[in-house]
Amino acid sequence: RTGDAAGKTQAAGALSSLALNAANRVTIALEGALQPLVLLWRTGEAEGKTQATNALNNLALNIDNNAVIVGLIGGTSGANKKRRRCGDDAFSESCKHPRYEE
C-alpha cells in the first residue's frame, strides 16, 4: 500500500507465488491485497503491472476473489454474464455455454 515502485513490484511478485496455493488465495484476499494489486495494475510501472497481473491471475482462480477483482476493475466475469442470460439457473445443465455444447 505504501512504498516505492520496486518494493511494490517485489511484493506483487511474492503474492503471485504465494497465490499458487489455494488456501493462500483466501488469506491474501482477506488481508486486503486485492485492491492494492488492482491499483498497481492500473498505475504502476511496467514491471509492477506485470507482477500485479500475475498475482491477480493466480488470486482469481478462487471464484470469490474473481468476483471481487472483476468488480474492482469494472468488468463482467463470464459467470455474471451467464447469470444475466440464464437467471438463477445459470449453472444448470439446461443453460450451458454454447461454446461448450456438442
C-alpha positions in Angstrom: 0.0 0.0 0.0 2.9 2.3 0.7 6.5 2.2 -0.5 8.4 2.7 -3.7 7.8 1.1 -7.1 10.5 -1.5 -6.6 9.0 -2.6 -3.3 5.5 -2.8 -4.6 6.8 -4.9 -7.6 8.6 -7.3 -5.3 5.5 -7.6 -3.0 3.3 -8.3 -6.0 5.7 -11.0 -7.2 5.7 -12.6 -3.8 1.9 -12.6 -3.6 1.8 -14.1 -7.1 4.0 -17.0 -5.9 2.0 -17.4 -2.6 -1.3 -17.4 -4.5 -0.3 -20.6 -6.3 -1.6 -22.3 -3.1 -5.4 -22.4 -2.8 -5.5 -21.6 0.9 -3.2 -18.7 0.5 -5.6 -17.2 -2.1 -8.2 -16.8 0.5 -5.8 -15.4 3.1 -4.3 -12.9 0.8 -7.7 -11.6 -0.2 -8.9 -11.4 3.4 -5.8 -9.4 4.3 -6.8 -6.8 1.8 -4.4 -7.3 -1.0 -6.8 -7.2 -4.0 -7.4 -3.5 -4.1 -3.7 -2.5 -3.9 -2.9 -5.1 -6.6 -5.5 -3.6 -8.9 -4.2 -0.1 -8.2 -0.6 -1.3 -9.1 -2.0 -3.0 -12.2 -3.6 0.3 -13.2 -1.0 2.8 -12.3 2.3 1.0 -11.7 5.5 0.9 -13.8 5.7 -1.8 -16.4 7.3 -4.5 -14.2 4.9 -3.7 -11.4 2.0 -4.0 -13.7 3.3 -7.4 -14.9 3.7 -8.7 -11.3 0.3 -7.4 -10.3 -1.3 -9.1 -13.4 0.4 -12.4 -12.4 -0.8 -12.1 -8.8 -4.3 -11.2 -9.8 -4.5 -14.0 -12.3 -3.5 -16.5 -9.6 -5.8 -15.0 -7.0 -8.7 -15.0 -9.4 -8.5 -18.8 -9.5 -10.7 -18.5 -6.4 -14.3 -17.8 -7.5 -14.9 -15.3 -4.7 -11.7 -13.5 -5.4 -12.5 -13.5 -9.1 -15.8 -11.7 -8.4 -14.1 -9.1 -6.3 -11.3 -8.5 -8.8 -13.8 -8.2 -11.6 -15.8 -5.6 -9.6 -12.6 -3.7 -8.8 -11.5 -3.4 -12.4 -15.1 -2.7 -13.6 -15.5 -5.7 -15.8 -18.0 -8.5 -16.0 -17.0 -12.1 -15.3 -18.2 -14.9 -17.5 -20.2 -16.2 -14.6 -22.0 -12.9 -14.2 -22.8 -12.8 -17.9 -24.2 -16.2 -17.8 -26.3 -15.3 -14.7 -27.8 -12.4 -16.6 -28.6 -14.6 -19.6 -29.9 -17.6 -17.6 -31.1 -16.1 -14.3 -31.0 -18.4 -11.3 -30.5 -21.4 -13.5 -27.1 -20.2 -14.7 -25.3 -23.3 -13.7 -27.9 -25.9 -14.5 -27.5 -28.4 -17.4 -30.1 -26.6 -19.4 -28.1 -23.4 -19.5 -24.7 -24.5 -20.9 -22.5 -22.0 -22.7 -23.0 -22.5 -26.4 -19.2 -22.8 -27.0 -19.1 -25.9 -24.9 -22.2 -27.6 -26.1 -21.8 -30.5 -28.6 
